[in-house]
């Protein structure tokens, strides 16, 4: 896995979530996604697989994404989150 690429991708999501363009999304939703991206960025930046830090739990940003981010103005953050997922999925190939 390209940990530096994963760390950078997670950072882009964090920056986008903090933008005013997503002001209509609930703070709980934004905070949940942001916290997961911060964890991914932190450990991937140290070349540690982020999933190993979850103690058997799973990331839920994908579920949140499918429920909460569906309007056209949310497509950018959706695309950035998809990039994070693709990097994780690439390790399975």
C-alpha positions in Angstrom: 0.0 0.0 0.0 1.2 3.5 -0.8 0.9 5.0 2.7 2.0 8.5 1.7 -0.7 8.5 -1.0 -3.3 7.4 1.5 -2.2 10.0 4.0 -2.4 12.7 1.4 -5.8 11.5 0.2 -7.2 11.5 3.7 -5.8 15.0 4.3 -7.7 16.3 1.2 -10.9 15.0 2.6 -10.3 16.7 6.0 -9.6 20.0 4.3 -12.7 19.7 2.2 -14.9 18.8 5.1 -13.8 21.9 6.9 -14.8 24.1 4.0 -17.9 26.3 4.2 -19.4 24.6 1.2 -20.6 21.7 3.3 -22.2 23.9 6.0 -25.6 22.1 5.5 -24.2 18.7 6.6 -24.7 18.0 10.3 -21.7 18.7 12.6 -21.9 15.1 13.8 -21.6 13.7 10.3 -18.7 16.0 9.4 -16.9 15.3 12.7 -17.2 11.5 12.3 -15.8 11.5 8.8 -13.1 14.0 9.8 -12.0 12.0 12.8 -11.7 8.9 10.7 -9.6 10.8 8.0 -7.4 12.2 10.7 -6.7 8.7 12.0 -6.0 7.4 8.5 -3.7 10.3 7.8 -1.9 10.0 11.1 -1.0 6.3 10.8 -0.5 6.1 7.1 1.9 9.0 7.5 3.9 6.8 9.8 3.7 3.8 7.4 1.3 2.0 9.7 -1.8 0.4 8.2 -4.7 2.5 9.7 -7.0 -0.5 10.0 -4.6 -2.1 12.5 -5.5 0.7 14.9 -9.2 0.0 15.0 -9.1 -3.0 17.5 -11.3 -5.1 15.3 -13.7 -2.3 14.4 -14.2 -0.9 10.9 -14.1 2.5 9.3 -17.6 3.8 8.8 -17.0 6.7 6.5 -18.3 4.7 3.5 -21.6 4.1 5.2 -21.9 7.7 6.3 -21.0 8.8 2.8 -23.8 6.7 1.2 -26.4 8.1 3.6 -25.4 11.7 4.0 -23.6 12.9 0.9 -25.8 12.8 -2.1 -26.4 16.3 -3.4 -24.5 17.7 -6.3 -22.5 20.2 -4.2 -21.2 17.3 -2.1 -19.7 15.4 -5.1 -16.3 16.9 -4.6 -16.0 15.5 -1.0 -17.6 12.2 -2.2 -14.9 11.9 -4.9 -12.1 12.6 -2.4 -13.5 10.0 0.0 -13.8 7.5 -2.9 -10.1 8.1 -3.6 -9.3 7.0 0.0 -11.4 3.9 -0.4 -9.7 3.0 -3.7 -6.3 3.1 -2.1 -7.5 0.7 0.6 -9.2 -1.5 -2.1 -6.0 -1.6 -4.1 -4.3 -3.6 -1.3 -6.8 -6.4 -1.8 -5.8 -6.8 -5.5 
